[in-house]
């Protein structure tokens, strides 16, 4: 089976490839490489994520909010529903159910703190 890839330029001008589909940017790696530009939640905060909380992840083109609906099928993963209209909705957009890993999380907002639910 042939894999499809798209390219994007990071702000640091390095060229990255992401497999098209439900794969997202590794926020922890971005934080390690650029600690002043990319803040991430603590491991404790990630362990405390509950159903109904919102997390921000990135597909390489834009960051967007996802409402957590439960654990994912893989270890250290979550299932969620996208809660933003995306600028470039290639394979997913508002309302699409996705699975993502703990390493993809840039920000966490508890369900009672979010303006849209």
N, C-alpha and C positions, 0 to 999 in steps of 0.2 A: 504494500500500500504506500503510495507516494504521499509524503508529508508536504503541506503547504506552509510557507513561511512568509512573513512580511518583515520589512526592515524599518527601523526608525532611528533617528539621531537623538542621542541623549544630550542633555545640556552641556556635558563635558566633552562633546563632539565625538565620543566613541560610538561606533556603530554596533547596534545590538540586534540579534535575531530572536524572535519569539515564535514558537509554533502557533499557528492559528488555531483557535479553539478556546478552551477554558484554561489558559495558562497566564499567569500574571507576574508582574515584576516582584523580585525578591527585595522587600523593603529592608530587611535586616542587612543584606549585602550592600544596598545603597547607603544605608546609615554608616556601615563600617568604612566604606570608601569616601563618603562625604558627610561626616558627622555634624557639620554646621548647617548643612542644607536639608538634611533628612533626619527628622526626629521620629522615633518609633516608640510604641508603648513598651512598658517593662514586661518581663516574662510573667510576673505575678498578675498584671492587668490582663494579659492574654489568657492566662489560666482561669480568670474570673469572668470571661465572656459567657453570657447566658442567652438563651432563646429570647428574641425580641430586641437585643442590643444591636447597635449599628456600628459597622466598621468601614473604614475607607481603604480601598485597594486601588491598584493602578494596572491598566492593561498595556502600558508603554506609551500611550498617546494622551491619556487623561486619567485623573483620579476620580473615583465615584463612590457613593455610599451604597452599602449592601446591608439589608436587614437579616440578621442571623436567624435561621429557622431550626437549627439543630446541628448535631455533629455530622461530619462528612463520612464517606465510605472508607477513606484512607486514614491512616494514623496521622494525628496532628492536623486534621482538616475540619472545615466547617461547611455547611450548606447554607445558602442564603439567597435572597431575592434582590435584584438590583433596584434601587429606589431613586435613580436619576435618569433623565433622558440624556443619552450620550451624544456627543457631537458627531462621532463617527461610529454608528452602530453596525459593525461588520457582521458579527455572529450573535450578538446579544445586545439588549437594550433594557429599558424600564420594564420590570416585571419578569425578566428572565431568571430562572433558577440556575444558580451556578455553584460550583464547589471550589474552594480555595484553601490554601494552607496557612498556618499561623505565621509563616515567614512573609506572607503577602500583605500583612496588616500595617498600615501607616498610622491609623488613628482609631480610637474607640470612643463611642458616645453611648452611654447607658440609655435604655429605652425611654425612661421618664425625662430625659434631658433633650431629646430630639424634637425639633419643631414639626416635622412631618412624620407620620407613622402610618 
